[in-house]
Amino acid sequence: MMWRKSSYSGAQTNCVEVQLGPVSQIRDTKDRSGGTLTVGSAAWGAFLRKAKR
């Protein structure tokens, strides 16, 4: 699976990346080996809906 970050971030490293799938993983681009936050697809979808408001 591919890691993605917002196109608004450009080449900066002060952002987060997400890997989508049955569960989504989120990590900090400043420390990619520092671990991930894992959430279910329903929780990730709910987060995105709230963030878009």
Jmol script that loads the backbone (N, CA, C; Angstrom):
load data "model"
ATOM      1  N   MET A   1       0.835  -1.189   0.000  1.00  0.00           N
ATOM      2  CA  MET A   1       0.000   0.000   0.000  1.00  0.00           C
ATOM      3  C   MET A   1       0.875   1.246   0.000  1.00  0.00           C
ATOM      4  N   MET A   2       0.328   2.301  -0.543  1.00  0.00           N
ATOM      5  CA  MET A   2       1.078   3.560  -0.638  1.00  0.00           C
ATOM      6  C   MET A   2       0.719   4.506   0.502  1.00  0.00           C
ATOM      7  N   TRP A   3       1.711   5.244   0.962  1.00  0.00           N
ATOM      8  CA  TRP A   3       1.485   6.322   1.910  1.00  0.00           C
ATOM      9  C   TRP A   3       1.162   7.573   1.112  1.00  0.00           C
ATOM     10  N   ARG A   4       0.206   8.359   1.602  1.00  0.00           N
ATOM     11  CA  ARG A   4      -0.186   9.595   0.926  1.00  0.00           C
ATOM     12  C   ARG A   4      -0.200  10.744   1.924  1.00  0.00           C
ATOM     13  N   LYS A   5       0.082  11.942   1.395  1.00  0.00           N
ATOM     14  CA  LYS A   5      -0.076  13.144   2.206  1.00  0.00           C
ATOM     15  C   LYS A   5      -0.785  14.186   1.360  1.00  0.00           C
ATOM     16  N   SER A   6      -1.315  15.172   1.990  1.00  0.00           N
ATOM     17  CA  SER A   6      -2.061  16.211   1.292  1.00  0.00           C
ATOM     18  C   SER A   6      -1.181  16.948   0.293  1.00  0.00           C
ATOM     19  N   SER A   7      -1.742  17.256  -0.850  1.00  0.00           N
ATOM     20  CA  SER A   7      -1.007  18.048  -1.844  1.00  0.00           C
ATOM     21  C   SER A   7      -0.733  19.457  -1.330  1.00  0.00           C
ATOM     22  N   TYR A   8      -1.478  19.909  -0.336  1.00  0.00           N
ATOM     23  CA  TYR A   8      -1.245  21.223   0.271  1.00  0.00           C
ATOM     24  C   TYR A   8       0.074  21.253   1.036  1.00  0.00           C
ATOM     25  N   SER A   9       0.597  20.085   1.399  1.00  0.00           N
ATOM     26  CA  SER A   9       1.832  20.011   2.175  1.00  0.00           C
ATOM     27  C   SER A   9       3.075  20.290   1.345  1.00  0.00           C
ATOM     28  N   GLY A  10       3.021  20.061   0.052  1.00  0.00           N
ATOM     29  CA  GLY A  10       4.191  20.273  -0.798  1.00  0.00           C
ATOM     30  C   GLY A  10       5.342  19.391  -0.364  1.00  0.00           C
ATOM     31  N   ALA A  11       6.543  19.944  -0.332  1.00  0.00           N
ATOM     32  CA  ALA A  11       7.735  19.181   0.043  1.00  0.00           C
ATOM     33  C   ALA A  11       8.027  19.264   1.538  1.00  0.00           C
ATOM     34  N   GLN A  12       7.166  19.909   2.291  1.00  0.00           N
ATOM     35  CA  GLN A  12       7.395  20.066   3.727  1.00  0.00           C
ATOM     36  C   GLN A  12       7.355  18.724   4.439  1.00  0.00           C
ATOM     37  N   THR A  13       8.004  18.668   5.589  1.00  0.00           N
ATOM     38  CA  THR A  13       7.973  17.449   6.402  1.00  0.00           C
ATOM     39  C   THR A  13       7.205  17.653   7.698  1.00  0.00           C
ATOM     40  N   ASN A  14       6.449  18.720   7.794  1.00  0.00           N
ATOM     41  CA  ASN A  14       5.648  18.987   8.989  1.00  0.00           C
ATOM     42  C   ASN A  14       4.197  18.618   8.721  1.00  0.00           C
ATOM     43  N   CYS A  15       3.958  17.352   8.450  1.00  0.00           N
ATOM     44  CA  CYS A  15       2.598  16.924   8.139  1.00  0.00           C
ATOM     45  C   CYS A  15       2.447  15.451   8.502  1.00  0.00           C
ATOM     46  N   VAL A  16       1.292  14.916   8.207  1.00  0.00           N
ATOM     47  CA  VAL A  16       1.033  13.502   8.440  1.00  0.00           C
ATOM     48  C   VAL A  16       0.765  12.819   7.108  1.00  0.00           C
ATOM     49  N   GLU A  17       0.996  11.522   7.083  1.00  0.00           N
ATOM     50  CA  GLU A  17       0.696  10.698   5.918  1.00  0.00           C
ATOM     51  C   GLU A  17      -0.317   9.643   6.346  1.00  0.00           C
ATOM     52  N   VAL A  18      -1.080   9.170   5.380  1.00  0.00           N
ATOM     53  CA  VAL A  18      -2.065   8.132   5.657  1.00  0.00           C
ATOM     54  C   VAL A  18      -1.908   7.005   4.642  1.00  0.00           C
ATOM     55  N   GLN A  19      -2.138   5.805   5.112  1.00  0.00           N
ATOM     56  CA  GLN A  19      -2.154   4.624   4.258  1.00  0.00           C
ATOM     57  C   GLN A  19      -3.550   4.025   4.395  1.00  0.00           C
ATOM     58  N   LEU A  20      -4.298   4.004   3.293  1.00  0.00           N
ATOM     59  CA  LEU A  20      -5.690   3.575   3.329  1.00  0.00           C
ATOM     60  C   LEU A  20      -5.825   2.083   3.067  1.00  0.00           C
ATOM     61  N   GLY A  21      -6.812   1.481   3.694  1.00  0.00           N
ATOM     62  CA  GLY A  21      -7.107   0.066   3.524  1.00  0.00           C
ATOM     63  C   GLY A  21      -8.254  -0.300   4.445  1.00  0.00           C
ATOM     64  N   PRO A  22      -8.453  -1.579   4.732  1.00  0.00           N
ATOM     65  CA  PRO A  22      -9.504  -1.978   5.677  1.00  0.00           C
ATOM     66  C   PRO A  22      -9.327  -1.280   7.028  1.00  0.00           C
ATOM     67  N   VAL A  23      -8.077  -1.057   7.392  1.00  0.00           N
ATOM     68  CA  VAL A  23      -7.746  -0.163   8.505  1.00  0.00           C
ATOM     69  C   VAL A  23      -6.786   0.874   7.938  1.00  0.00           C
ATOM     70  N   SER A  24      -6.878   2.091   8.421  1.00  0.00           N
ATOM     71  CA  SER A  24      -6.005   3.163   7.944  1.00  0.00           C
ATOM     72  C   SER A  24      -4.910   3.395   8.967  1.00  0.00           C
ATOM     73  N   GLN A  25      -3.721   3.674   8.473  1.00  0.00           N
ATOM     74  CA  GLN A  25      -2.592   3.976   9.337  1.00  0.00           C
ATOM     75  C   GLN A  25      -2.164   5.416   9.089  1.00  0.00           C
ATOM     76  N   ILE A  26      -1.827   6.113  10.163  1.00  0.00           N
ATOM     77  CA  ILE A  26      -1.448   7.521  10.099  1.00  0.00           C
ATOM     78  C   ILE A  26      -0.090   7.650  10.779  1.00  0.00           C
ATOM     79  N   ARG A  27       0.822   8.430  10.142  1.00  0.00           N
ATOM     80  CA  ARG A  27       2.150   8.626  10.733  1.00  0.00           C
ATOM     81  C   ARG A  27       2.627  10.054  10.499  1.00  0.00           C
ATOM     82  N   ASP A  28       3.592  10.452  11.293  1.00  0.00           N
ATOM     83  CA  ASP A  28       4.204  11.777  11.216  1.00  0.00           C
ATOM     84  C   ASP A  28       5.362  11.724  10.225  1.00  0.00           C
ATOM     85  N   THR A  29       5.403  12.652   9.279  1.00  0.00           N
ATOM     86  CA  THR A  29       6.466  12.635   8.276  1.00  0.00           C
ATOM     87  C   THR A  29       7.829  13.009   8.848  1.00  0.00           C
ATOM     88  N   LYS A  30       7.867  13.653  10.006  1.00  0.00           N
ATOM     89  CA  LYS A  30       9.155  13.992  10.622  1.00  0.00           C
ATOM     90  C   LYS A  30       9.855  12.758  11.186  1.00  0.00           C
ATOM     91  N   ASP A  31       9.061  11.721  11.508  1.00  0.00           N
ATOM     92  CA  ASP A  31       9.622  10.509  12.111  1.00  0.00           C
ATOM     93  C   ASP A  31       8.847   9.301  11.599  1.00  0.00           C
ATOM     94  N   ARG A  32       9.093   8.945  10.361  1.00  0.00           N
ATOM     95  CA  ARG A  32       8.321   7.874   9.720  1.00  0.00           C
ATOM     96  C   ARG A  32       8.496   6.519  10.400  1.00  0.00           C
ATOM     97  N   SER A  33       9.590   6.314  11.086  1.00  0.00           N
ATOM     98  CA  SER A  33       9.805   5.035  11.771  1.00  0.00           C
ATOM     99  C   SER A  33       9.310   5.074  13.213  1.00  0.00           C
ATOM    100  N   GLY A  34       8.705   6.177  13.617  1.00  0.00           N
ATOM    101  CA  GLY A  34       8.287   6.364  14.999  1.00  0.00           C
ATOM    102  C   GLY A  34       6.976   5.716  15.380  1.00  0.00           C
ATOM    103  N   GLY A  35       6.380   4.943  14.494  1.00  0.00           N
ATOM    104  CA  GLY A  35       5.126   4.277  14.812  1.00  0.00           C
ATOM    105  C   GLY A  35       3.953   4.901  14.073  1.00  0.00           C
ATOM    106  N   THR A  36       2.828   4.217  14.137  1.00  0.00           N
ATOM    107  CA  THR A  36       1.630   4.676  13.440  1.00  0.00           C
ATOM    108  C   THR A  36       0.425   4.622  14.362  1.00  0.00           C
ATOM    109  N   LEU A  37      -0.569   5.397  14.007  1.00  0.00           N
ATOM    110  CA  LEU A  37      -1.883   5.336  14.633  1.00  0.00           C
ATOM    111  C   LEU A  37      -2.759   4.559  13.668  1.00  0.00           C
ATOM    112  N   THR A  38      -3.413   3.513  14.132  1.00  0.00           N
ATOM    113  CA  THR A  38      -4.249   2.677  13.279  1.00  0.00           C
ATOM    114  C   THR A  38      -5.707   2.860  13.664  1.00  0.00           C
ATOM    115  N   VAL A  39      -6.546   3.146  12.665  1.00  0.00           N
ATOM    116  CA  VAL A  39      -7.983   3.329  12.896  1.00  0.00           C
ATOM    117  C   VAL A  39      -8.756   2.556  11.831  1.00  0.00           C
ATOM    118  N   GLY A  40      -9.964   2.146  12.169  1.00  0.00           N
ATOM    119  CA  GLY A  40     -10.820   1.460  11.211  1.00  0.00           C
ATOM    120  C   GLY A  40     -11.299   2.404  10.125  1.00  0.00           C
ATOM    121  N   SER A  41     -11.745   1.824   9.019  1.00  0.00           N
ATOM    122  CA  SER A  41     -12.166   2.652   7.886  1.00  0.00           C
ATOM    123  C   SER A  41     -13.370   3.523   8.231  1.00  0.00           C
ATOM    124  N   ALA A  42     -14.282   3.038   9.065  1.00  0.00           N
ATOM    125  CA  ALA A  42     -15.442   3.844   9.456  1.00  0.00           C
ATOM    126  C   ALA A  42     -15.005   5.058  10.277  1.00  0.00           C
ATOM    127  N   ALA A  43     -14.071   4.859  11.186  1.00  0.00           N
ATOM    128  CA  ALA A  43     -13.578   5.971  12.006  1.00  0.00           C
ATOM    129  C   ALA A  43     -12.831   6.989  11.151  1.00  0.00           C
ATOM    130  N   TRP A  44     -12.045   6.526  10.195  1.00  0.00           N
ATOM    131  CA  TRP A  44     -11.311   7.438   9.315  1.00  0.00           C
ATOM    132  C   TRP A  44     -12.291   8.242   8.464  1.00  0.00           C
ATOM    133  N   GLY A  45     -13.314   7.579   7.937  1.00  0.00           N
ATOM    134  CA  GLY A  45     -14.331   8.275   7.147  1.00  0.00           C
ATOM    135  C   GLY A  45     -15.055   9.328   7.969  1.00  0.00           C
ATOM    136  N   ALA A  46     -15.388   9.002   9.214  1.00  0.00           N
ATOM    137  CA  ALA A  46     -16.053   9.963  10.096  1.00  0.00           C
ATOM    138  C   ALA A  46     -15.146  11.161  10.368  1.00  0.00           C
ATOM    139  N   PHE A  47     -13.867  10.911  10.595  1.00  0.00           N
ATOM    140  CA  PHE A  47     -12.916  12.001  10.809  1.00  0.00           C
ATOM    141  C   PHE A  47     -12.869  12.925   9.598  1.00  0.00           C
ATOM    142  N   LEU A  48     -12.782  12.353   8.402  1.00  0.00           N
ATOM    143  CA  LEU A  48     -12.712  13.169   7.188  1.00  0.00           C
ATOM    144  C   LEU A  48     -13.970  14.004   6.986  1.00  0.00           C
ATOM    145  N   ARG A  49     -15.128  13.413   7.251  1.00  0.00           N
ATOM    146  CA  ARG A  49     -16.382  14.178   7.111  1.00  0.00           C
ATOM    147  C   ARG A  49     -16.400  15.371   8.058  1.00  0.00           C
ATOM    148  N   LYS A  50     -15.966  15.174   9.294  1.00  0.00           N
ATOM    149  CA  LYS A  50     -15.928  16.275  10.270  1.00  0.00           C
ATOM    150  C   LYS A  50     -14.882  17.317   9.885  1.00  0.00           C
ATOM    151  N   ALA A  51     -13.739  16.873   9.395  1.00  0.00           N
ATOM    152  CA  ALA A  51     -12.656  17.802   9.042  1.00  0.00           C
ATOM    153  C   ALA A  51     -13.026  18.680   7.853  1.00  0.00           C
ATOM    154  N   LYS A  52     -13.874  18.195   6.974  1.00  0.00           N
ATOM    155  CA  LYS A  52     -14.254  18.956   5.781  1.00  0.00           C
ATOM    156  C   LYS A  52     -15.248  20.063   6.081  1.00  0.00           C
ATOM    157  N   ARG A  53     -15.826  20.066   7.248  1.00  0.00           N
ATOM    158  CA  ARG A  53     -16.818  21.099   7.602  1.00  0.00           C
ATOM    159  C   ARG A  53     -16.189  22.434   7.832  1.00  0.00           C
TER     160      ARG A  53
END
end "model"
wireframe off; spacefill off
backbone 0.3
color backbone group
